[in-house]
Amino acid sequence: MSYRDEDYHIYNGVNFTEHSGIDFNKYTLEDLKKLWKATLNKGMHGICFSMYEDGQQPGDTITEAQVERRVKLLKPHTKWIRSFSCIEGNEHVPKIAHKHGLKTLVGAWLSDNKEDNEKEIEGLIQLAKQGCVDIAAVGNEVLYRNELTLEELLAYIQRVKEAIPGIPVGYVDAYYEFSKHPELVDASDVILSNCYPYWEGCHIDGALGHMQQMFGEATDAAKGKKVIITETGWPSEGGSLKGAFSSAENAIKYFVNAQVWATKANIDMFYFSSFDESWKIGDEGDVGAFWGLWDKHENFKF
């Protein structure tokens, strides 16, 4: 394995060290699979929790037993688990994660459905009061989807902050939203940034550097507050987007390089995602079903 360290200056006021990653030129696919498994076995900071088996989708209520089975599979490989909702069985995730000694980034899923938003916000507050929330995320990409106004979102964030003092509260969105909306930074205790080179059509050879630039932009906007990468990943099957191609080889390379960089640079990162989920083929196309480190049958993918 070969690394190159150099000063990396992208955005005004932000300095961090680039790690260009591993030189994969001499690796066969079998070598890559072994490296992927070794990297996974070393452990990650965090992983995004995938709720749904085949035939399930958001709106279905998931049992505690199913959540616990999946948490047990993830436990040897991560310190943190990120959940996305506080209703329909998702409330089991932080409870069971804490039961197994894992820390939690717990999300309330917000949309243009104000009735469901109330359930989510109250669920998040109750989980926090029960001691199950280490970081609270009030919404996920709701500005990106144009489902709430900035003012509505800020009101939800403030409400949660007032209800659970002492627990860091933030909002998850694409890295550039924090530059566009400095009010989000002011309202947040921690900056929760999604960074996807794949969705910007980046070729795998430049993907690590591009992700570092995304992190740099979020860091520049953060006004000194901690930035956490709440999602990053690469699909192992499906179509392509400009120069970004989904394949087993590229998914392995991206995972390994992302983990190497995050570990060496001491960056908290939640990898997306844990298990493949077949329902995710709508807006994302066929690649949506193939972001997991485990397949849909809960087996290691590689």
Backbone bond lengths (Angstrom), bond angles and torsions (degrees), N, CA, C in turn:
res aa  C-N    CA-C-N  psi(-1)  N-CA   C-N-CA  omega(-1)  CA-C   N-CA-C  phi
1 M - - - 1.463 - - 1.523 109.39 -
2 S 1.323 116.42 137.17 1.455 121.50 -176.53 1.519 109.94 -125.65
3 Y 1.332 116.54 131.66 1.458 121.47 179.43 1.521 109.36 -123.29
4 R 1.328 115.09 150.06 1.453 120.63 175.50 1.522 107.79 -128.27
5 D 1.321 116.82 122.10 1.461 122.23 179.97 1.529 108.92 -106.47
6 E 1.341 115.37 135.53 1.456 118.87 174.61 1.515 108.50 -156.81
7 D 1.323 116.00 158.64 1.456 119.18 175.01 1.515 108.98 -65.77
8 Y 1.324 115.07 139.01 1.455 121.05 -174.46 1.518 108.01 -129.69
9 H 1.323 117.53 109.86 1.455 122.61 -175.55 1.520 108.67 -116.84
10 I 1.326 117.01 110.13 1.456 120.16 -177.69 1.519 111.12 -113.96
11 Y 1.323 116.40 -53.04 1.457 120.06 -174.16 1.518 110.63 -116.12
12 N 1.304 116.29 148.93 1.454 122.53 -177.31 1.530 110.86 -53.53
13 G 1.313 115.67 124.68 1.457 119.61 176.41 1.511 114.58 85.82
14 V 1.331 118.24 -0.37 1.464 120.59 -176.99 1.524 109.20 -116.72
15 N 1.299 116.10 124.31 1.449 122.31 171.65 1.521 108.37 -127.34
16 F 1.305 116.85 130.16 1.454 119.87 166.02 1.522 107.79 -150.50
17 T 1.303 116.57 166.12 1.454 120.88 -172.21 1.514 110.66 -93.36
18 E 1.304 116.09 125.77 1.463 120.49 177.07 1.521 109.78 -79.83
19 H 1.303 116.30 137.27 1.458 122.00 169.38 1.521 105.37 -118.31
20 S 1.321 116.09 111.32 1.460 119.68 -170.59 1.514 112.26 -70.81
21 G 1.320 116.87 -8.98 1.448 119.45 174.44 1.514 112.70 96.78
22 I 1.296 114.36 -167.67 1.456 121.93 -174.58 1.520 109.96 -88.33
23 D 1.311 116.58 140.58 1.459 121.76 172.12 1.530 107.69 -80.30
24 F 1.334 115.33 103.71 1.462 120.49 -174.35 1.525 113.44 -88.42
25 N 1.316 118.69 4.66 1.464 120.39 -170.35 1.528 113.48 -58.75
26 K 1.316 116.44 -31.75 1.471 119.03 -175.83 1.526 112.39 -97.86
27 Y 1.319 116.91 6.57 1.457 119.97 -177.81 1.526 110.87 -91.16
28 T 1.321 116.35 128.32 1.462 120.26 168.45 1.527 108.38 -77.84
29 L 1.331 116.82 170.58 1.458 119.60 177.38 1.520 110.47 -62.15
30 E 1.308 117.74 -37.39 1.464 120.23 177.74 1.528 111.10 -65.76
31 D 1.337 116.83 -38.91 1.469 120.04 175.20 1.524 110.22 -61.51
32 L 1.335 116.82 -42.49 1.456 121.08 -179.71 1.520 110.97 -62.16
33 K 1.311 116.94 -41.20 1.468 120.67 179.84 1.525 110.66 -63.11
34 K 1.319 116.94 -40.29 1.466 120.57 178.21 1.525 110.36 -65.52
35 L 1.329 116.89 -40.60 1.454 120.99 178.87 1.529 110.96 -66.34
36 W 1.327 116.34 -39.69 1.468 121.84 176.89 1.526 110.40 -58.93
37 K 1.323 116.40 -47.29 1.464 120.52 -178.72 1.526 111.07 -66.08
38 A 1.331 116.81 -40.63 1.464 119.67 178.57 1.528 110.90 -64.08
39 T 1.327 116.56 -39.65 1.464 120.87 178.42 1.518 110.76 -65.09
40 L 1.326 116.78 -43.86 1.459 121.21 178.66 1.528 110.49 -62.20
41 N 1.313 116.44 -39.73 1.465 120.19 -178.55 1.527 112.86 -70.84
42 K 1.325 116.98 -21.99 1.467 119.61 175.19 1.518 111.41 -70.12
43 G 1.321 115.83 -24.59 1.454 120.38 177.13 1.515 112.79 99.32
44 M 1.341 114.40 152.70 1.460 122.79 -179.65 1.514 109.57 -116.82
45 H 1.328 115.06 162.75 1.465 118.37 168.72 1.520 110.05 -63.91
46 G 1.341 116.35 -53.56 1.457 118.67 -175.84 1.519 112.87 -153.83
47 I 1.327 114.62 162.70 1.459 121.21 178.43 1.520 109.23 -142.57
48 C 1.318 115.53 147.32 1.459 121.45 177.04 1.525 109.36 -82.89
49 F 1.319 116.12 134.17 1.459 121.43 -174.33 1.530 110.65 -85.56
50 S 1.320 115.77 126.74 1.466 122.54 176.35 1.523 108.70 -98.59
51 M 1.323 116.46 121.54 1.471 121.21 -171.91 1.517 114.68 -85.84
52 Y 1.338 117.64 -32.69 1.466 119.17 -155.17 1.524 114.17 -107.81
53 E 1.351 114.66 129.08 1.459 122.03 171.65 1.524 109.58 -79.54
54 D 1.330 116.10 174.28 1.466 120.37 173.73 1.524 110.03 -55.81
55 G 1.329 115.48 135.02 1.452 120.22 179.56 1.520 113.32 88.28
56 Q 1.328 117.64 -7.32 1.462 121.93 177.31 1.517 109.75 -107.62
57 Q 1.329 115.43 157.55 1.458 121.53 179.53 1.521 109.19 -160.74
58 P 1.331 117.91 166.99 1.464 119.49 176.42 1.523 110.95 -54.00
59 G 1.320 115.01 136.87 1.457 121.46 -172.26 1.518 111.57 109.31
60 D 1.344 116.04 -27.90 1.460 120.44 173.67 1.534 109.02 -79.56
61 T 1.310 116.38 146.84 1.457 121.16 176.54 1.519 109.44 -93.14
62 I 1.319 116.51 122.98 1.457 122.81 -174.03 1.525 109.74 -98.09
63 T 1.325 115.70 138.92 1.463 120.66 -174.89 1.528 111.53 -77.48
64 E 1.321 113.44 156.69 1.456 120.52 175.75 1.523 110.97 -61.66
65 A 1.329 116.85 -36.48 1.467 120.83 -178.78 1.528 111.17 -63.75
66 Q 1.331 116.89 -40.97 1.461 120.16 179.36 1.527 110.68 -65.56
67 V 1.319 116.95 -43.27 1.460 120.69 178.45 1.527 110.60 -61.55
68 E 1.317 116.77 -45.27 1.466 119.13 -177.90 1.520 111.76 -64.80
69 R 1.314 117.33 -38.48 1.469 119.98 177.98 1.526 110.12 -58.77
70 R 1.304 116.99 -43.41 1.459 120.26 -178.29 1.525 112.17 -73.36
71 V 1.320 117.56 -38.83 1.457 120.17 176.77 1.528 110.32 -59.81
72 K 1.322 117.30 -41.04 1.466 120.87 179.29 1.522 111.63 -61.90
73 L 1.331 117.38 -35.15 1.459 120.71 178.35 1.530 111.36 -69.00
74 L 1.322 116.38 -34.99 1.461 120.63 -177.46 1.524 112.89 -81.84
75 K 1.309 116.92 -27.98 1.472 122.38 -171.05 1.533 114.49 -50.05
76 P 1.338 120.89 -43.49 1.471 118.91 -178.05 1.525 114.36 -68.61
77 H 1.341 117.04 -10.00 1.461 119.87 -169.04 1.522 114.53 -116.75
78 T 1.332 118.59 -0.61 1.460 119.99 -175.04 1.523 110.96 -149.75
79 K 1.330 115.55 157.10 1.460 121.72 175.42 1.525 111.60 -98.70
80 W 1.344 115.63 -28.46 1.456 121.82 -176.75 1.523 110.03 -127.64
81 I 1.334 115.18 151.86 1.456 122.01 170.96 1.525 108.26 -125.69
82 R 1.317 115.45 136.25 1.459 120.55 175.91 1.527 109.81 -106.52
83 S 1.331 116.71 128.43 1.469 122.11 174.25 1.519 109.14 -111.25
84 F 1.344 116.58 162.03 1.456 121.40 -168.93 1.524 113.98 -114.88
85 S 1.311 117.58 -10.71 1.459 121.12 -174.61 1.515 108.82 -150.73
86 C 1.340 115.67 164.77 1.468 121.04 -179.72 1.522 111.90 -123.36
87 I 1.337 117.87 17.64 1.462 121.67 178.93 1.523 108.97 -135.10
88 E 1.342 116.18 172.74 1.471 124.01 174.06 1.524 112.78 60.02
89 G 1.318 116.51 35.06 1.460 121.61 179.51 1.504 114.16 96.24
90 N 1.339 117.40 -17.28 1.454 120.07 178.13 1.525 112.09 -64.08
91 E 1.327 116.38 -24.09 1.467 119.52 178.53 1.524 112.21 -64.48
92 H 1.343 116.93 -17.78 1.466 119.62 177.74 1.528 111.82 -70.97
93 V 1.350 116.99 -27.46 1.468 120.07 -171.64 1.528 112.05 -60.07
94 P 1.330 119.74 -55.75 1.478 117.78 -178.99 1.516 113.39 -64.84
95 K 1.329 117.68 -33.78 1.468 119.93 179.14 1.524 110.91 -63.70
96 I 1.323 115.73 -47.04 1.469 119.93 -177.29 1.526 110.99 -73.66
97 A 1.335 117.02 -36.16 1.470 119.65 176.27 1.530 110.64 -59.55
98 H 1.338 116.71 -45.69 1.468 120.12 177.94 1.527 111.25 -64.38
99 K 1.310 116.27 -37.58 1.466 120.92 177.24 1.524 110.94 -57.01
100 H 1.330 115.89 -34.23 1.464 120.89 -178.12 1.528 112.57 -98.12
101 G 1.332 116.99 14.45 1.459 120.81 172.67 1.512 115.64 82.37
102 L 1.332 117.52 15.53 1.459 121.54 179.25 1.531 110.20 -98.65
103 K 1.316 116.40 150.19 1.454 121.40 173.92 1.527 109.96 -86.88
104 T 1.343 115.45 162.22 1.463 118.88 -171.16 1.523 112.71 -134.70
105 L 1.320 114.12 135.44 1.456 122.79 165.11 1.527 104.81 -107.56
106 V 1.321 116.60 109.90 1.462 121.78 -169.05 1.524 109.46 -108.94
107 G 1.331 115.69 126.16 1.451 120.82 -177.55 1.511 113.39 -106.68
108 A 1.334 115.33 141.69 1.461 121.81 165.91 1.528 106.66 -98.24
109 W 1.330 116.59 122.72 1.467 120.40 -178.13 1.527 108.82 -81.85
110 L 1.317 116.02 117.90 1.458 121.36 179.71 1.530 110.20 -108.47
111 S 1.326 115.26 148.35 1.461 121.86 179.69 1.520 108.12 -150.97
112 D 1.326 116.64 -162.34 1.465 119.88 175.19 1.530 112.36 -86.47
113 N 1.333 117.01 5.01 1.465 122.31 176.34 1.529 108.52 -92.44
114 K 1.311 116.71 96.78 1.466 121.24 -173.26 1.530 112.18 -66.12
115 E 1.316 117.39 -30.21 1.465 120.13 178.86 1.526 110.45 -66.70
116 D 1.318 116.17 -46.01 1.464 119.35 176.89 1.531 111.15 -66.03
117 N 1.310 116.72 -35.41 1.465 119.68 178.04 1.521 111.48 -58.46
118 E 1.332 116.56 -40.53 1.466 120.36 177.80 1.522 110.98 -60.48
119 K 1.329 116.36 -43.26 1.464 120.43 178.76 1.526 110.76 -62.89
120 E 1.319 115.96 -41.75 1.459 120.51 -179.00 1.532 111.23 -65.74
121 I 1.314 116.84 -47.70 1.463 120.62 -177.90 1.527 110.78 -63.01
122 E 1.324 116.71 -45.63 1.464 119.89 179.11 1.526 110.77 -65.46
123 G 1.339 116.75 -36.75 1.457 119.71 177.06 1.513 112.19 -63.47
124 L 1.322 116.41 -42.45 1.462 120.56 178.31 1.527 111.25 -63.18
125 I 1.311 116.23 -44.10 1.473 120.12 179.61 1.522 110.75 -62.34
126 Q 1.319 117.58 -43.10 1.460 120.60 -179.29 1.530 111.33 -66.02
127 L 1.336 117.37 -41.76 1.464 120.02 177.87 1.534 110.51 -61.92
128 A 1.322 116.33 -39.83 1.463 119.72 178.76 1.522 111.05 -64.71
129 K 1.327 116.76 -41.76 1.463 120.16 -179.92 1.526 111.62 -68.23
130 Q 1.327 116.66 -22.49 1.462 120.95 176.00 1.531 112.31 -84.50
131 G 1.330 116.50 -1.43 1.459 120.58 177.42 1.506 114.76 83.70
132 C 1.339 117.36 21.28 1.468 121.32 -175.07 1.523 113.36 -101.87
133 V 1.329 118.26 1.02 1.465 121.76 -173.16 1.529 109.53 -120.31
134 D 1.339 116.79 120.81 1.462 121.03 175.40 1.524 111.71 -94.49
135 I 1.329 117.08 -35.13 1.463 123.21 170.81 1.528 106.62 -137.79
136 A 1.332 117.16 135.76 1.468 121.96 179.76 1.522 109.71 -105.98
137 A 1.334 115.87 130.85 1.464 122.05 177.56 1.521 108.65 -112.44
138 V 1.326 116.25 114.97 1.466 121.69 -177.67 1.523 107.96 -95.68
139 G 1.323 115.54 88.33 1.452 120.78 179.51 1.511 113.03 97.49
140 N 1.336 114.72 153.33 1.456 122.71 179.11 1.534 109.01 -139.75
141 E 1.330 116.31 109.20 1.467 123.35 175.93 1.529 113.37 56.03
142 V 1.320 117.59 28.38 1.462 120.12 -179.07 1.531 111.16 -72.82
143 L 1.324 117.68 -27.78 1.462 119.97 173.13 1.523 110.50 -73.21
144 Y 1.315 116.38 -42.30 1.465 120.79 176.94 1.528 111.38 -56.55
145 R 1.341 116.21 -37.44 1.472 120.40 -179.90 1.535 112.16 -86.44
146 N 1.331 117.33 -2.63 1.466 122.11 179.27 1.527 112.51 58.02
147 E 1.342 116.12 40.37 1.463 120.34 -178.67 1.529 113.11 -101.11
148 L 1.328 117.45 -15.80 1.468 122.11 172.93 1.521 108.30 -136.88
149 T 1.308 115.64 153.83 1.461 118.90 170.57 1.521 109.35 -79.00
150 L 1.319 115.96 162.19 1.454 120.44 177.03 1.525 110.49 -58.86
151 E 1.311 117.18 -40.37 1.466 121.07 -178.87 1.524 111.37 -63.88
152 E 1.337 116.87 -42.09 1.464 120.29 178.51 1.523 110.42 -63.42
153 L 1.325 116.42 -43.42 1.459 120.64 179.69 1.521 111.20 -63.09
154 L 1.313 117.15 -45.86 1.462 120.34 -179.69 1.526 111.50 -60.48
155 A 1.322 116.75 -35.28 1.464 120.17 178.38 1.531 110.68 -65.40
156 Y 1.328 117.48 -40.50 1.468 120.59 176.88 1.531 110.46 -64.06
157 I 1.330 117.03 -44.16 1.466 120.53 -179.99 1.522 110.51 -59.84
158 Q 1.321 116.63 -47.00 1.458 120.38 -179.09 1.516 111.70 -62.56
159 R 1.311 115.90 -39.85 1.472 120.51 178.80 1.523 111.40 -60.07
160 V 1.324 116.68 -43.59 1.461 120.23 -179.83 1.524 110.09 -69.04
161 K 1.318 118.13 -42.04 1.464 120.81 179.79 1.531 111.15 -58.94
162 E 1.309 116.11 -41.83 1.461 119.29 -179.55 1.525 112.00 -68.83
163 A 1.348 116.29 -29.76 1.465 120.30 -176.23 1.528 112.95 -81.34
164 I 1.341 117.77 -25.22 1.473 119.99 -174.66 1.531 110.39 -131.70
165 P 1.316 118.04 62.15 1.469 120.40 179.48 1.523 110.88 -58.59
166 G 1.326 114.84 142.18 1.456 119.88 179.20 1.507 114.60 96.01
167 I 1.342 117.40 -12.96 1.463 121.58 177.62 1.522 108.30 -107.75
168 P 1.344 118.62 126.86 1.462 119.81 179.81 1.532 111.19 -60.73
169 V 1.330 115.68 136.42 1.460 122.12 -178.33 1.529 108.62 -125.23
170 G 1.322 115.93 136.02 1.456 121.22 177.20 1.511 111.31 -147.80
171 Y 1.315 114.60 -170.79 1.465 122.71 -179.90 1.525 107.43 -137.92
172 V 1.341 116.53 137.46 1.463 121.40 -177.30 1.522 110.47 -98.31
173 D 1.349 114.90 129.31 1.462 118.76 171.83 1.526 109.08 -160.61
174 A 1.333 114.95 175.71 1.457 120.27 175.98 1.518 109.87 -56.80
175 Y 1.315 115.74 145.50 1.459 122.98 -172.58 1.531 113.45 -50.96
176 Y 1.334 117.90 -35.90 1.465 120.20 -174.05 1.521 113.26 -77.78
177 E 1.325 118.14 -15.20 1.464 119.91 -179.54 1.530 111.67 -64.65
178 F 1.327 117.18 -26.11 1.466 119.90 -178.63 1.529 111.46 -77.17
179 S 1.333 116.47 -26.49 1.462 119.77 171.79 1.522 110.90 -73.61
180 K 1.321 116.40 -36.85 1.468 121.10 -179.12 1.521 112.23 -71.90
181 H 1.352 116.25 -30.16 1.466 120.68 -172.66 1.530 109.82 -129.24
182 P 1.334 118.17 80.05 1.472 119.24 179.34 1.524 113.34 -60.13
183 E 1.349 117.01 -20.44 1.462 119.81 175.84 1.528 111.48 -61.34
184 L 1.329 116.70 -31.73 1.472 120.96 177.19 1.517 110.52 -63.99
185 V 1.318 115.78 -42.14 1.462 120.32 179.35 1.523 110.11 -63.74
186 D 1.319 116.49 -45.06 1.461 120.49 179.73 1.523 111.77 -60.15
187 A 1.325 116.97 -36.82 1.463 121.54 -176.02 1.521 112.97 -80.32
188 S 1.331 117.66 -16.74 1.467 121.81 -171.52 1.523 111.58 -99.41
189 D 1.321 115.44 145.33 1.467 121.22 171.52 1.518 111.17 -81.87
190 V 1.324 115.92 -29.22 1.456 122.85 -177.76 1.526 107.34 -143.95
191 I 1.335 117.14 146.11 1.458 122.20 -176.76 1.526 108.40 -97.96
192 L 1.315 115.98 120.20 1.462 122.85 -172.76 1.525 108.24 -110.42
193 S 1.327 115.67 105.30 1.465 122.11 -164.42 1.528 111.54 -117.97
194 N 1.340 116.20 126.78 1.466 121.97 173.14 1.523 109.27 -90.93
195 C 1.329 116.50 130.83 1.470 122.08 -174.60 1.532 109.71 -132.26
196 Y 1.324 116.95 105.73 1.465 122.24 -175.16 1.526 111.30 -125.67
197 P 1.324 119.12 93.96 1.462 119.68 172.73 1.528 112.69 -58.06
198 Y 1.332 116.89 -33.78 1.468 119.24 -179.60 1.521 110.95 -57.26
199 W 1.337 117.36 -46.53 1.462 120.65 -175.14 1.522 112.59 -73.39
200 E 1.333 117.44 -5.20 1.461 119.88 172.35 1.526 111.09 -106.87
201 G 1.349 115.49 15.59 1.462 120.86 173.10 1.509 114.95 71.08
202 C 1.311 116.78 26.85 1.462 121.25 -175.35 1.531 111.15 -83.07
203 H 1.311 117.28 133.07 1.461 121.72 174.87 1.522 109.51 -63.38
204 I 1.307 116.85 147.97 1.463 121.21 -175.83 1.532 111.82 -58.31
205 D 1.327 117.66 -32.13 1.464 119.44 -177.45 1.526 112.52 -66.36
206 G 1.334 117.23 -25.60 1.452 120.38 178.27 1.512 113.75 -106.63
207 A 1.332 116.52 6.82 1.463 120.04 -170.19 1.527 112.96 -67.26
208 L 1.320 117.61 -41.21 1.464 119.11 -179.27 1.529 110.95 -64.35
209 G 1.325 116.55 -45.13 1.456 119.82 178.28 1.522 112.13 -62.59
210 H 1.324 116.38 -37.72 1.463 119.54 179.29 1.525 110.95 -68.09
211 M 1.316 116.63 -39.56 1.462 119.48 176.92 1.529 110.77 -63.59
212 Q 1.321 117.21 -37.34 1.455 120.53 176.77 1.533 110.93 -63.48
213 Q 1.324 117.27 -37.18 1.463 120.14 176.66 1.526 111.10 -65.27
214 M 1.332 116.57 -39.66 1.463 120.75 176.48 1.532 110.42 -60.14
215 F 1.311 115.20 -47.57 1.459 120.04 177.61 1.528 110.45 -60.71
216 G 1.323 116.43 -39.32 1.453 120.64 178.56 1.513 112.51 -62.34
217 E 1.328 117.34 -41.11 1.461 119.44 179.18 1.525 110.97 -66.06
218 A 1.337 116.42 -41.99 1.470 119.24 177.25 1.520 110.78 -63.63
219 T 1.319 116.99 -39.41 1.462 121.28 179.35 1.522 111.20 -64.98
220 D 1.321 116.28 -40.08 1.457 120.45 178.48 1.525 111.26 -63.22
221 A 1.326 116.01 -36.07 1.463 120.10 -179.52 1.519 112.88 -78.39
222 A 1.331 117.80 -15.73 1.459 122.38 -166.47 1.529 115.21 -77.31
223 K 1.323 117.88 -10.67 1.470 121.32 177.84 1.532 111.98 56.24
224 G 1.325 114.68 39.34 1.461 119.73 176.94 1.509 115.04 87.44
225 K 1.323 117.72 -6.25 1.467 120.20 178.73 1.525 110.55 -78.48
226 K 1.314 115.79 154.63 1.464 121.53 -178.66 1.530 110.47 -64.58
227 V 1.332 116.30 135.39 1.459 122.31 175.83 1.524 108.92 -109.16
228 I 1.307 115.78 127.86 1.465 122.56 175.82 1.523 108.35 -115.03
229 I 1.324 117.14 131.81 1.462 120.29 172.00 1.521 107.13 -79.94
230 T 1.328 116.15 110.11 1.459 120.86 -173.80 1.522 113.13 -89.57
231 E 1.327 116.45 -19.40 1.468 120.36 173.71 1.512 108.86 -152.42
232 T 1.322 115.71 135.51 1.452 123.43 163.83 1.515 106.58 -160.32
233 G 1.318 116.75 149.37 1.458 119.33 -178.53 1.513 110.66 178.41
234 W 1.343 114.82 -175.87 1.469 120.94 -178.34 1.528 108.18 -151.19
235 P 1.340 118.31 132.54 1.466 120.31 -178.22 1.527 112.06 -76.88
236 S 1.316 115.45 147.10 1.468 121.24 -176.91 1.523 113.35 -94.95
237 E 1.328 117.45 -11.92 1.467 122.14 178.25 1.518 108.87 -148.07
238 G 1.335 115.30 168.48 1.454 120.46 176.04 1.513 111.81 110.40
239 G 1.306 116.00 -155.84 1.453 121.34 -173.80 1.515 112.75 -85.87
240 S 1.327 114.63 -153.83 1.461 120.89 -179.75 1.520 108.68 -140.53
241 L 1.320 115.59 164.66 1.458 121.87 178.48 1.520 106.94 -137.13
242 K 1.336 116.11 107.00 1.464 121.62 -175.25 1.528 108.69 53.05
243 G 1.330 117.85 -117.07 1.460 119.78 -178.02 1.510 115.06 -88.43
244 A 1.331 116.95 -1.02 1.470 120.83 -177.71 1.520 109.63 -91.87
245 F 1.314 116.47 120.83 1.456 121.69 -178.16 1.524 109.78 -116.41
246 S 1.306 115.44 133.31 1.464 120.11 177.70 1.517 108.87 -87.51
247 S 1.334 114.70 127.48 1.465 120.75 178.43 1.509 108.28 -163.60
248 A 1.327 115.75 161.77 1.461 119.83 176.45 1.521 110.55 -60.35
249 E 1.332 116.72 -44.18 1.460 120.64 -178.13 1.529 111.18 -60.98
250 N 1.325 117.33 -45.19 1.466 119.74 -178.35 1.524 111.98 -70.19
251 A 1.335 116.57 -36.89 1.468 119.83 177.43 1.523 110.64 -62.45
252 I 1.318 116.93 -39.81 1.462 120.88 178.69 1.529 110.42 -65.88
253 K 1.323 116.09 -48.56 1.474 119.81 -178.37 1.521 111.16 -59.34
254 Y 1.322 116.49 -43.86 1.458 119.08 -176.92 1.525 111.09 -66.73
255 F 1.316 116.81 -44.15 1.464 120.20 179.20 1.522 110.95 -59.65
256 V 1.312 117.34 -48.35 1.463 120.92 -177.23 1.525 110.56 -62.78
257 N 1.334 116.71 -49.07 1.465 119.39 -177.85 1.526 112.13 -64.95
258 A 1.332 116.96 -39.26 1.468 119.87 178.87 1.519 111.02 -62.56
259 Q 1.331 116.82 -42.32 1.461 120.05 -179.73 1.527 111.45 -68.98
260 V 1.329 117.01 -40.90 1.465 120.26 178.50 1.528 109.97 -59.98
261 W 1.318 116.66 -48.27 1.464 120.35 -178.43 1.524 111.82 -64.94
262 A 1.335 116.69 -48.23 1.464 120.03 -177.08 1.528 111.00 -61.16
263 T 1.318 116.56 -40.02 1.461 120.18 179.52 1.520 111.20 -67.16
264 K 1.317 116.29 -47.00 1.467 120.56 -176.14 1.526 111.51 -69.04
265 A 1.350 116.50 -35.57 1.467 120.70 -178.37 1.521 112.20 -90.91
266 N 1.340 117.42 0.58 1.467 122.57 177.69 1.528 111.67 59.74
267 I 1.331 115.44 47.94 1.461 122.20 179.89 1.524 108.74 -108.42
268 D 1.330 116.50 130.50 1.459 121.03 177.21 1.531 108.57 -76.86
269 M 1.320 116.14 123.17 1.460 121.17 -174.82 1.534 110.11 -137.66
270 F 1.321 115.95 132.41 1.464 122.59 173.43 1.521 107.90 -104.37
271 Y 1.334 115.50 118.12 1.461 119.00 -177.48 1.523 110.25 -82.70
272 F 1.327 115.02 141.32 1.458 121.57 177.71 1.527 108.45 -112.25
273 S 1.337 116.39 113.59 1.444 125.98 10.81 1.513 108.73 -145.29
274 S 1.313 116.52 -172.55 1.459 119.39 -179.52 1.532 111.55 -79.69
275 F 1.334 117.59 -63.66 1.468 121.29 -175.45 1.532 111.22 -116.36
276 D 1.330 116.01 143.99 1.461 119.77 169.98 1.523 109.72 -58.80
277 E 1.338 116.38 142.55 1.461 121.24 179.41 1.530 109.28 -132.11
278 S 1.335 115.54 115.75 1.459 120.50 -172.62 1.523 113.32 -65.77
279 W 1.331 118.17 -25.74 1.458 120.19 -176.45 1.523 112.34 -68.68
280 K 1.334 117.08 -18.10 1.461 120.04 -172.34 1.532 112.16 -85.80
281 I 1.314 116.60 52.70 1.465 120.20 179.84 1.517 111.31 -116.52
282 G 1.328 117.38 11.97 1.456 121.08 -177.63 1.513 111.86 -79.12
283 D 1.324 116.32 -97.34 1.463 121.24 -176.37 1.527 112.48 -62.85
284 E 1.322 117.07 -28.20 1.459 120.09 -176.73 1.519 112.96 -86.13
285 G 1.337 118.79 -7.97 1.453 120.57 -174.93 1.518 111.34 75.14
286 D 1.350 115.78 -166.76 1.463 118.88 -173.32 1.514 113.28 -65.64
287 V 1.348 118.81 -23.99 1.464 119.27 179.92 1.521 112.37 -66.72
288 G 1.338 117.30 -21.17 1.459 120.61 -175.22 1.512 114.41 -57.91
289 A 1.311 116.90 -25.88 1.467 121.10 -175.90 1.519 113.49 -86.63
290 F 1.344 118.94 2.67 1.470 119.69 -168.36 1.532 113.98 -133.17
291 W 1.339 116.62 42.22 1.459 119.89 179.68 1.527 112.61 -99.92
292 G 1.319 118.46 -1.90 1.455 120.91 -173.27 1.514 114.36 -77.97
293 L 1.345 114.81 155.59 1.458 121.06 167.26 1.521 110.52 -83.64
294 W 1.327 115.71 -23.90 1.453 122.99 170.11 1.526 107.70 -107.90
295 D 1.334 117.76 151.61 1.458 119.46 177.75 1.531 110.00 -81.11
296 K 1.316 117.08 -177.67 1.464 120.49 -174.99 1.523 112.49 -69.81
297 H 1.338 116.45 -13.17 1.469 120.54 176.31 1.527 112.13 -94.86
298 E 1.335 116.19 8.48 1.467 124.03 178.04 1.523 113.78 69.55
299 N 1.334 115.65 27.94 1.463 122.43 173.38 1.525 109.48 -103.38
300 F 1.345 117.03 149.05 1.453 119.15 173.43 1.526 109.30 -51.67
301 K 1.313 116.60 136.81 1.463 119.15 -176.43 1.520 111.98 -72.22
302 F 1.321 116.62 -34.27 1.475 119.15 -176.19 1.521 110.33 -124.13
